[in-house]
Amino acid sequence: MKKFNEVAINKMETLIKELVEAYGPSGEEAAVRELIEEKIKDSVDRTFTDNLGNLFAIREGAAPLLMFSAHMDEIGVIVTHIDDNGFLRIAPIGGVAPHLLVGQRLSFKNGVTGTVYHEKIKALKELDWPKLYLDIGAAGAAAAREHIRIGDMACLHQPFVNLGGRYMAKAMDDRIGCAVLVEAARRLPGSLPQGVCFVFSVQEEVGLRGATTAAYRLEPDYGFAVDVTLVGDTPEAPLMAVSLGQGPAIKVKDRSVLCHPRVRELMIETAEKHKIPYQLEVLERGGTDAGAIHLSREGVPSGAISIPCRYVHSPSEMVDAGDVAHAVELIEKIIMVSWPLPDSGSGA
Ligand SMILES: [Zn+2]
């Protein structure tokens, strides 16, 4: 007899699994990009990659142009030093808490895998990057250097797991956003009210860098980030009005952006009209690609659709399958709204 979570395996779940398990720390997004291009190319008119590695997937259409951006990169580490015994010293790429890495496995692009451990410490608070090392099982420096150079990057090595309606993996941030956009593109009808570009951006975790050049090149009329957000529904979590399973979140603000009221309200109206559950998100820490898009050129009215996620930037980021499905539906409906051309200068 099939278990519930085996029945639930579908095409999108396979896509999520492939995406989260791919290697792609900031600046090393090629494998993720190739995977996404393969999955999305039949759903759009054309795709191309820019100088930094952002992938654009375009459905041509009348003005205005909508830009949806999900980032391909994930957090990771970079090798800073190889000692005489073949142990690697590492520094973070993106916001990585050192204590979450202890005992974890990390993999490099060439497949070399190791585990993180730490030197002698008296108290956990002493656990900082200089105390950590990565052991790849090399018998000495020469053996380590055969496979690894200074500056090589590694990311978490963790399989995707379906917990029965909830998904757990590394790199849900933001491969789940990438999966949502690929699936939304696949479901769009033949004729759209306006042009849409799906951007799969690079280097978000180190400062929204890919989205900065992508928005500059594209000159969209409206921008939307699709990313994960934190939740307040775990034991003694910092107070936050977002929970897993209550629907995708329509962002009000984070540290990088105050979402444009017109964009935010049109998204809320769309969700209500189609009876799609949603939550309103005020994120006190962190930013998204919308932070870069809205400051592009003379300003782009921008918003964000967030997928609630527990344990962001850990080896086991967790999302709800219903939230993911509703995020796809909300984006589909947002694209089918006839957006007015933004009027300059009126603000709210
Ligand atoms: Zn993210």
Boltz pocket constraint, residues with backbone or C-beta under 6 A from the ligand:
constraints:
  - pocket:
      binder: B
      contacts: [[A, 71], [A, 173], [A, 174], [A, 204], [A, 227], [A, 228], [A, 287]]
      max_distance: 6.0
